[in-house]
């Protein structure tokens, strides 16, 4: 049997010659010609409509049972996070694959034409591009089936990314209507929860950064500079990395204290209640220029020559030495 149902295999024996194969093919061709002539002489009989109806009903029944089986698998899948808000380390392809039922991923790989072998782990043999598409569609199915109660890595991360890049309420609403992203209030709740954690003294954001340790930070601007009629509305982002060196006995910070998890219903952040330092500007007055002009200031080059010699020598070297 061939490895794939949509391909065929040809098997030849070493004892057969080309003449034997040609002779057999000619005999088969003659038999087929005689059968076709006999069939034309017979009265053509159509397939009864009842058998076709039964076949369609059997297909519908099979599809119904398959859909119910997948629906039960989707209902049993767990949520992405255990506590709110989820950390950045949870938005990974590995966690998305854990959330998607294997039967659903296998069914989508067959439905999309990425695989045709009836094996249980066939979806794990797909290339990265095809596997990500399967996970993307599967996460949309899980989010829509749960009526938005089960958040997936795609639904949360896509909503946050679109809001941070565009800030458009209408765009997040459209994506939520298609079932690709969480609603705008949920995005605001996640953003507020992350900001509340950032204001805490015992929580370090982003996760994995150890406090009270030498840290190197590198930041740079990323400007897409889209062509717009007025020049406004372009995308400007600031990306950065944080570098820390860990010794052999040190461990990376990977958890957030449970006492600092905020409520999911919070959608606005209150300013911290910290007293502002009292500052008195004093009496307004202009610079006292006349006071400095009346003082005797030595402006001769000889008086300041010792301070300028080194700078003049460096300038001379830069000019004389060719590149």
C-alpha positions as CSV (number, residue, x, y, z in Angstrom):
1,X,0.0,0.0,0.0
2,X,1.5,3.4,-0.9
3,X,2.6,5.7,2.0
4,X,0.2,8.4,0.9
5,X,-3.3,7.9,-0.4
6,X,-2.9,10.5,-3.2
7,X,0.2,8.8,-4.7
8,X,0.8,5.5,-6.4
9,X,3.6,3.0,-6.5
10,X,4.8,0.9,-9.4
11,X,6.5,-2.5,-8.7
12,X,8.4,-4.3,-11.5
13,X,9.9,-7.8,-11.3
14,X,13.4,-8.4,-12.5
15,X,12.3,-11.5,-14.5
16,X,9.9,-9.6,-16.8
17,X,11.1,-8.2,-20.1
18,X,9.8,-5.2,-21.9
19,X,8.2,-7.4,-24.5
20,X,6.2,-9.3,-21.9
21,X,4.9,-6.1,-20.3
22,X,3.9,-4.7,-23.7
23,X,2.1,-7.9,-24.6
24,X,0.1,-7.9,-21.4
25,X,-0.8,-4.2,-21.9
26,X,-2.1,-5.0,-25.4
27,X,-4.3,-7.8,-24.1
28,X,-5.7,-5.6,-21.4
29,X,-6.5,-2.9,-24.0
30,X,-8.4,-5.3,-26.1
31,X,-10.4,-6.5,-23.2
32,X,-11.3,-2.9,-22.2
33,X,-12.4,-2.2,-25.8
34,X,-14.7,-5.2,-25.9
35,X,-16.2,-4.3,-22.5
36,X,-16.9,-0.7,-23.6
37,X,-18.6,-1.9,-26.8
38,X,-20.8,-4.3,-24.9
39,X,-21.7,-1.6,-22.3
40,X,-22.8,0.8,-25.1
41,X,-25.2,-1.8,-26.5
42,X,-26.8,-2.4,-23.1
43,X,-29.6,-0.1,-21.8
44,X,-28.0,2.6,-19.7
45,X,-29.4,2.4,-16.2
46,X,-29.1,5.5,-13.9
47,X,-28.1,5.2,-10.3
48,X,-31.3,5.4,-8.1
49,X,-31.8,8.6,-6.3
50,X,-32.5,6.8,-3.1
51,X,-28.9,5.3,-2.9
52,X,-27.5,8.8,-3.5
53,X,-29.6,10.2,-0.7
54,X,-28.5,7.4,1.6
55,X,-24.9,8.2,0.7
56,X,-25.3,11.9,1.5
57,X,-27.0,11.1,4.8
58,X,-24.2,8.7,5.7
59,X,-21.6,11.5,5.0
60,X,-23.6,14.0,7.1
61,X,-23.8,11.5,9.9
62,X,-20.1,10.9,9.8
63,X,-19.2,14.6,9.7
64,X,-21.6,15.2,12.7
65,X,-20.0,12.5,14.8
66,X,-16.5,13.9,13.9
67,X,-17.6,17.4,14.9
68,X,-19.1,16.3,18.2
69,X,-15.9,14.4,19.0
70,X,-13.7,17.5,18.2
71,X,-16.1,19.7,20.2
72,X,-15.8,17.5,23.3
73,X,-12.0,17.7,22.9
74,X,-12.1,21.5,22.7
75,X,-14.3,21.9,25.8
76,X,-11.8,19.9,27.8
77,X,-8.8,22.0,26.9
78,X,-7.5,24.3,29.7
79,X,-7.0,28.0,29.7
80,X,-3.7,29.7,28.8
81,X,-3.0,31.1,32.2
82,X,-3.6,30.1,35.8
83,X,-3.4,33.6,37.3
84,X,-4.1,37.0,35.9
85,X,-2.2,38.6,34.1
86,X,-0.3,36.1,32.1
87,X,3.4,36.8,31.8
88,X,5.4,37.2,28.6
89,X,6.9,33.8,28.9
90,X,3.5,32.2,28.5
91,X,3.0,33.6,25.0
92,X,5.0,30.9,23.2
93,X,4.3,28.4,20.4
94,X,5.0,25.6,22.9
95,X,2.1,26.7,25.2
96,X,-0.2,27.1,22.2
97,X,0.6,23.6,21.1
98,X,-0.2,22.3,24.6
99,X,-3.6,24.1,24.5
100,X,-4.7,22.8,21.1
101,X,-6.1,19.2,21.3
102,X,-4.1,16.8,19.1
103,X,-7.2,15.6,17.3
104,X,-8.1,19.1,16.2
105,X,-4.6,19.8,15.0
106,X,-4.5,16.5,13.1
107,X,-7.9,17.2,11.5
108,X,-6.9,20.7,10.4
109,X,-3.7,19.3,8.9
110,X,-5.8,16.9,6.7
111,X,-8.4,19.6,5.9
112,X,-5.8,22.1,4.8
113,X,-4.0,19.5,2.6
114,X,-0.8,19.6,4.6
115,X,-0.9,15.9,5.3
116,X,-2.7,12.8,3.9
117,X,-1.4,10.0,6.1
118,X,-3.8,8.6,8.7
119,X,-1.4,8.5,11.6
120,X,-1.9,10.1,15.1
121,X,1.3,12.2,15.1
122,X,1.2,13.3,11.5
123,X,0.6,17.0,12.4
124,X,3.9,17.0,14.3
125,X,5.8,16.2,11.1
126,X,4.7,19.4,9.3
127,X,7.2,22.1,8.6
128,X,7.2,25.2,10.7
129,X,5.2,27.4,8.4
130,X,2.4,24.9,8.0
131,X,2.4,24.0,11.7
132,X,2.0,27.7,12.7
133,X,-1.0,28.0,10.4
134,X,-2.6,25.0,11.9
135,X,-2.1,26.4,15.4
136,X,-3.4,29.8,14.4
137,X,-6.7,28.4,13.0
138,X,-7.0,26.0,16.0
139,X,-6.7,28.8,18.5
140,X,-9.4,30.8,16.7
141,X,-11.7,27.7,16.9
142,X,-11.0,27.3,20.7
143,X,-11.6,31.0,21.3
144,X,-14.9,31.1,19.3
145,X,-16.2,27.8,20.7
146,X,-15.7,29.0,24.3
147,X,-17.5,32.3,23.4
148,X,-14.3,34.2,24.3
149,X,-14.0,32.7,27.8
150,X,-10.8,30.7,27.0
151,X,-8.0,33.1,26.0
152,X,-5.3,31.7,23.7
153,X,-1.8,33.0,23.2
154,X,-2.8,34.3,19.8
155,X,-6.0,36.1,20.9
156,X,-4.2,38.0,23.7
157,X,-0.9,38.7,22.0
158,X,-2.5,39.8,18.7
159,X,-4.8,42.2,20.6
160,X,-2.0,43.8,22.6
161,X,0.2,44.1,19.6
162,X,-2.5,45.8,17.4
163,X,-3.4,48.2,20.3
164,X,0.3,49.2,20.9
165,X,1.1,49.7,17.3
166,X,-2.0,51.4,16.1
167,X,-4.0,52.4,19.2
168,X,-7.1,51.9,17.1
169,X,-10.3,50.8,18.9
170,X,-12.1,50.1,15.6
171,X,-9.4,47.7,14.4
172,X,-9.3,45.7,17.6
173,X,-13.2,45.5,17.5
174,X,-13.0,44.2,13.9
175,X,-10.5,41.5,14.9
176,X,-12.6,40.5,17.9
177,X,-15.6,40.3,15.6
178,X,-13.8,37.8,13.4
179,X,-12.7,35.8,16.4
180,X,-9.0,36.5,16.0
181,X,-8.4,38.6,19.0
182,X,-9.9,39.3,22.5
183,X,-12.2,42.3,23.0
184,X,-10.9,45.8,23.6
185,X,-12.0,45.8,27.3
186,X,-9.9,42.6,27.8
187,X,-6.9,44.3,26.2
188,X,-7.3,47.3,28.5
189,X,-7.6,44.9,31.5
190,X,-4.3,43.2,30.5
191,X,-2.5,46.5,30.0
192,X,-3.8,47.8,33.4
193,X,-2.7,44.6,35.2
194,X,0.8,44.8,33.7
195,X,1.1,48.4,34.7
196,X,0.0,47.6,38.2
197,X,2.7,45.0,38.5
198,X,5.3,47.4,37.2
199,X,4.4,49.9,40.0
200,X,4.9,47.2,42.6
201,X,8.3,47.3,44.5
202,X,8.6,43.5,44.7
203,X,7.9,42.7,41.0
204,X,10.3,43.1,38.2
205,X,9.0,43.6,34.7
206,X,9.9,42.1,32.3
207,X,9.9,38.6,33.9
208,X,13.4,37.0,34.3
209,X,15.3,40.2,35.3
210,X,16.9,40.0,38.8
211,X,16.6,43.1,41.0
212,X,19.7,44.8,42.6
213,X,22.1,43.5,40.0
214,X,24.2,45.2,37.4
215,X,22.2,45.5,34.2
216,X,23.0,46.7,30.7
217,X,20.2,48.1,28.6
218,X,20.3,48.8,24.9
219,X,17.5,50.7,23.2
220,X,17.0,51.9,19.6
221,X,14.2,53.4,17.6
222,X,12.4,51.6,14.8
223,X,10.7,53.9,12.3
224,X,8.6,52.3,9.6
225,X,8.0,55.7,7.9
226,X,4.8,54.8,6.0
227,X,3.9,57.2,3.2
228,X,0.9,59.2,4.3
229,X,-0.6,62.3,2.6
230,X,0.2,64.6,5.6
231,X,3.2,62.8,7.0
232,X,1.3,61.9,10.2
233,X,0.2,58.5,11.3
234,X,3.5,56.8,10.8
235,X,4.7,54.0,13.1
236,X,7.5,54.8,15.5
237,X,8.6,52.1,18.0
238,X,11.4,51.8,20.7
239,X,12.8,48.3,21.0
240,X,15.3,47.4,23.7
241,X,17.1,44.5,25.3
242,X,18.2,43.9,28.9
243,X,21.4,42.0,29.6
244,X,22.4,40.5,33.0
245,X,25.2,38.1,33.8
246,X,24.3,35.2,36.1
247,X,26.9,33.3,38.1
248,X,26.8,29.5,38.6
249,X,24.7,29.6,41.8
250,X,22.3,32.3,40.7
251,X,18.8,31.6,39.4
252,X,16.8,33.7,36.9
253,X,13.6,35.3,38.3
254,X,10.7,33.4,36.7
255,X,7.8,33.8,39.0
256,X,5.6,36.7,40.2
257,X,4.3,36.7,43.8
258,X,0.6,35.8,43.9
259,X,-0.2,38.6,46.3
260,X,0.5,41.1,43.4
261,X,-1.9,39.6,40.9
262,X,-4.6,42.2,40.1
263,X,-8.2,41.8,39.3
264,X,-9.3,41.0,35.8
265,X,-12.1,43.6,35.9
266,X,-9.7,46.6,36.4
267,X,-9.5,48.6,33.2
268,X,-8.0,51.9,34.5
269,X,-4.9,52.6,36.6
270,X,-5.0,55.0,39.6
271,X,-2.0,57.2,40.1
272,X,0.2,56.3,43.1
273,X,-0.4,58.4,46.2
274,X,3.0,59.9,46.7
275,X,3.5,63.5,48.1
276,X,5.3,65.9,45.8
277,X,8.3,67.7,47.0
278,X,7.7,71.4,47.8
279,X,9.5,73.7,45.4
280,X,9.7,77.5,45.6
281,X,11.0,79.3,42.5
282,X,11.8,82.5,44.3
283,X,11.8,86.1,43.0
284,X,12.0,86.4,39.2
285,X,14.9,88.5,38.0
286,X,17.0,89.0,34.9
287,X,20.7,87.9,34.6
288,X,23.1,90.3,36.2
289,X,25.2,91.0,33.0
290,X,26.4,94.4,34.2
291,X,28.0,92.9,37.3
292,X,30.2,90.6,35.1
293,X,31.1,93.4,32.6
294,X,32.4,95.6,35.4
295,X,34.7,93.0,36.7
296,X,38.2,92.8,35.2
297,X,38.5,89.7,33.1
298,X,41.9,88.8,31.5
299,X,41.1,88.0,27.9
300,X,44.7,87.7,26.6
301,X,45.8,84.4,25.0
302,X,49.0,84.4,27.0
303,X,47.2,84.0,30.3
304,X,45.2,81.0,29.1
305,X,48.0,79.5,27.0
306,X,48.8,76.6,29.4
307,X,45.3,75.4,29.2
308,X,45.1,75.6,25.5
309,X,48.4,74.0,24.5
310,X,47.2,70.4,24.8
311,X,44.1,71.1,22.7
312,X,46.0,73.0,20.1
313,X,48.5,70.1,19.8
314,X,45.7,67.6,19.3
315,X,44.1,69.7,16.7
316,X,47.5,70.0,14.9
317,X,48.0,66.2,14.9
318,X,44.5,65.6,13.5
319,X,45.1,68.0,10.7
320,X,48.6,66.8,9.7
321,X,48.2,63.1,9.9
322,X,46.5,61.9,6.6
323,X,43.8,59.2,6.7
